[in-house]
Amino acid sequence: MPHRDIVTIGASAGGVEALRFLVGKLPAKFDASVLITMHLAEDFPSTLDHILTRAGSLPAQFARENEKIERGRIYLAPPKRHLLLSGDRLELGHGPRENNARPAIDPMFRSVALCCGGRSVGVVLSGMLGDGAAGLRALKQCGGLSVAQKPSDAAFPEMPATAVRRALPDHVVGLAELPALLKKLVQQPVGEALPIPHGLSFEVEIARSGGLTMKEMDRIGRRSVLACPDCHGVMWEIDEGDLVRYRCHVGHAYTAELMKYAIDENLARALGSALRALDERIAITEKLHAKAADLRHNNSAEWWQRRLDDTRREAEVIREAIMRMERIGTEKVES
């Protein structure tokens, strides 16, 4: 009887150590292909393939376009590309960032859900924010088995906690229990074919090649009043139970939580630009006030002084707003 032969794993902050432990415990004859997406820096070469190959018995490599997957091997999403699966072939998507990441975890899960849901097991490990929750939910809806690392066990609990809350995974386990669980799950028979969720194929296509038309976006969501933090275009709101996501027709996508952070970042940049402009205005106004005072143009000097006082007050308001945002951000990280 055919069994589940595709394991997909998403990780972010704290994920290297979690992955090293996990692959170190998997047997050399692990009877499934392992696909891993980890958020990688785009500016530096990654050695994750060497790290994971040395950690265990399964060879790990960065995925190549149209490569045929084999059992007992690990395939990694390369920097700047989404890792997708179509049948038994890997694809490297050129689509835009999702959840401010490329590679992103959700596109990998969705592609596996679309092509091979009943053959798959999806796992969300340590990380910040919420990438992976929507994709893991889609995987489960298409017959895949879903697993999340126990948040209290993760170095960074927010990503698995979001997956637990939003995707309601079949299993929530500590890292120490995960290798044995995966060995057990890949021996289970293939799940029954389930209806494909509406819009899933469109979103996989976005990750593969880019955005959709506005008409196509209208089929998977409703237009919101929010602008995309990346391209400033219209965003569509996509409801999946209690999970709300946003996507523009260029393809940029955010969970509601990440949308808030992206808006906050844009606001912080705008406030920083405003503060720099006000500081420059203060500097030139001080010079004009000093010149008027030197020339004993008393009325002009008084006028420039009022302008200077007003601008300093405006700058102080902006400066306090920036400091308040920084304090809130610090408190969020510490909590």
Secondary structure by P-SEA (a helix, b strand, c coil): cccccbbbbbbccaaaaaaaaaaaaccccccbbbbbbcccccccccaaaaaaaaaccbbbbcccccccccccbbbbbcccbbbbbcccbbbbbcccccccccccaaaaaaaaaacccccbbbbbcccccccaaaaaaaaaaabbbbbbcccccccccaaaaaaaacccccccccccccaaaaaaaaacccccccccccaaaaaaaaaccccccaaaaaaccccccccccccccbbbbbbcccbbbbbccccccccaaaaaaaaaaaaaaaaaaaaaaaaaaaaaaaaaaaaaaaacaaaaaaaaaaaaaaaaaaaaaaaaaaaaaaaaaaaaaac
